[in-house]
Amino acid sequence: RAVARAYGGRPHPRRLAQAFQALRRWVNDESAELQAALDFLPHALEPGGVLVTIAYHSGEDRAIKQALRGGAPTPGGALPPVAGPWEILTRRVVRPSGEEVARNPRARSARLRAARRRSA
């Protein structure tokens, strides 16, 4: 009912899903948990180890991309040159094919990235 009041009427099921996702992410402090994991990963993998991530939310994907590329974007949106511990294996984000989405509609928002841990 609170979401319906906020949207001014009966909201679309997608809007309800977005509202509950936002609440879940806030209650579980998922952004901080993801950042802690991303900070720890270079120390957790041996050189040559491969990291594969699947994100279902654009904010998660952005944090992963920035961590793999070596930092936050600079003013103007350009990312700094790769100087971090990762060799990026997926030049672009990998999205599910239309066939896969037809078989599994929940896959439609998935974004896959992969990187290899460089030697120290």
C-alpha positions as CSV (number, residue, x, y, z in Angstrom):
1,R,0.0,0.0,0.0
2,A,2.9,2.4,0.7
3,V,4.3,1.8,-2.7
4,A,0.9,2.3,-4.3
5,R,0.6,5.7,-2.4
6,A,4.0,6.7,-3.5
7,Y,3.3,6.0,-7.2
8,G,-0.2,7.6,-7.0
9,G,-2.3,4.5,-7.7
10,R,-1.8,0.8,-8.4
11,P,1.8,0.4,-9.5
12,H,2.9,-1.9,-12.3
13,P,4.4,-5.1,-10.9
14,R,7.8,-4.0,-12.2
15,R,7.7,-0.9,-10.0
16,L,6.8,-3.1,-7.0
17,A,9.8,-5.3,-7.8
18,Q,12.1,-2.3,-8.0
19,A,10.8,-0.9,-4.7
20,F,11.4,-4.2,-2.9
21,Q,14.8,-4.6,-4.5
22,A,15.8,-1.2,-3.3
23,L,14.6,-2.1,0.2
24,R,16.4,-5.4,0.2
25,R,19.7,-3.8,-1.0
26,W,19.4,-1.1,1.7
27,V,18.5,-3.5,4.6
28,N,21.3,-5.9,3.7
29,D,23.8,-3.1,3.0
30,E,24.5,-4.9,-0.3
31,S,26.6,-2.1,-1.8
32,A,29.0,-2.1,1.1
33,E,29.2,-5.9,1.0
34,L,30.0,-5.9,-2.7
35,Q,32.6,-3.2,-2.3
36,A,34.3,-5.2,0.6
37,A,34.4,-8.3,-1.6
38,L,35.8,-6.3,-4.6
39,D,38.5,-4.9,-2.3
40,F,39.4,-8.4,-1.0
41,L,39.5,-10.2,-4.3
42,P,42.9,-9.2,-5.5
43,H,44.3,-10.7,-2.3
44,A,42.1,-13.8,-2.5
45,L,43.2,-15.0,-6.0
46,E,46.5,-16.4,-6.9
47,P,48.2,-14.8,-9.9
48,G,46.6,-16.3,-13.0
49,G,43.4,-17.0,-11.2
50,V,40.2,-16.1,-13.1
51,L,37.4,-14.0,-11.6
52,V,33.9,-14.2,-13.2
53,T,31.1,-12.0,-12.0
54,I,27.4,-11.9,-12.9
55,A,25.6,-8.7,-11.9
56,Y,21.8,-8.3,-12.1
57,H,21.7,-4.6,-11.3
58,S,23.3,-1.7,-13.1
59,G,24.8,-0.3,-9.8
60,E,26.5,-3.6,-9.1
61,D,27.8,-3.9,-12.6
62,R,29.2,-0.3,-12.5
63,A,31.1,-1.1,-9.2
64,I,32.5,-4.3,-10.7
65,K,33.6,-2.6,-13.9
66,Q,35.3,0.2,-11.9
67,A,37.1,-2.3,-9.6
68,L,38.4,-4.3,-12.6
69,R,39.6,-1.3,-14.5
70,G,41.5,0.1,-11.5
71,G,39.4,2.8,-10.0
72,A,36.6,5.3,-10.1
73,P,35.8,7.2,-13.3
74,T,37.6,10.5,-13.8
75,P,35.6,13.8,-14.5
76,G,34.1,13.5,-17.9
77,G,33.4,9.8,-17.5
78,A,36.7,8.5,-18.9
79,L,38.2,5.6,-16.9
80,P,41.9,5.7,-15.9
81,P,44.3,3.4,-17.8
82,V,44.4,-0.2,-16.6
83,A,47.0,-0.3,-13.9
84,G,45.3,-2.5,-11.4
85,P,45.8,-6.2,-10.6
86,W,43.3,-7.4,-13.3
87,E,43.7,-8.3,-17.0
88,I,40.2,-7.9,-18.3
89,L,39.1,-10.9,-20.4
90,T,35.7,-9.7,-21.5
91,R,36.3,-6.5,-23.6
92,R,32.6,-5.7,-23.3
93,V,30.0,-6.9,-20.9
94,V,28.4,-10.2,-21.9
95,R,24.6,-10.2,-22.0
96,P,22.4,-13.3,-22.4
97,S,21.3,-14.2,-25.9
98,G,17.6,-13.9,-27.0
99,E,17.4,-17.7,-27.0
100,E,18.7,-17.8,-23.4
101,V,16.2,-15.1,-22.3
102,A,13.4,-17.1,-24.0
103,R,14.4,-20.2,-22.0
104,N,15.0,-18.2,-18.7
105,P,13.3,-14.8,-18.6
106,R,15.1,-14.0,-15.3
107,A,18.4,-13.9,-17.2
108,R,17.4,-10.8,-19.1
109,S,19.2,-8.4,-16.8
110,A,22.3,-10.5,-16.2
111,R,25.7,-8.9,-17.0
112,L,28.9,-11.1,-17.0
113,R,32.4,-9.8,-16.7
114,A,35.7,-11.8,-16.4
115,A,39.2,-10.9,-15.5
116,R,42.5,-12.7,-14.7
117,R,44.7,-11.8,-11.7
118,R,48.0,-10.4,-12.9
119,S,51.2,-11.6,-11.4
120,A,52.5,-9.3,-8.6
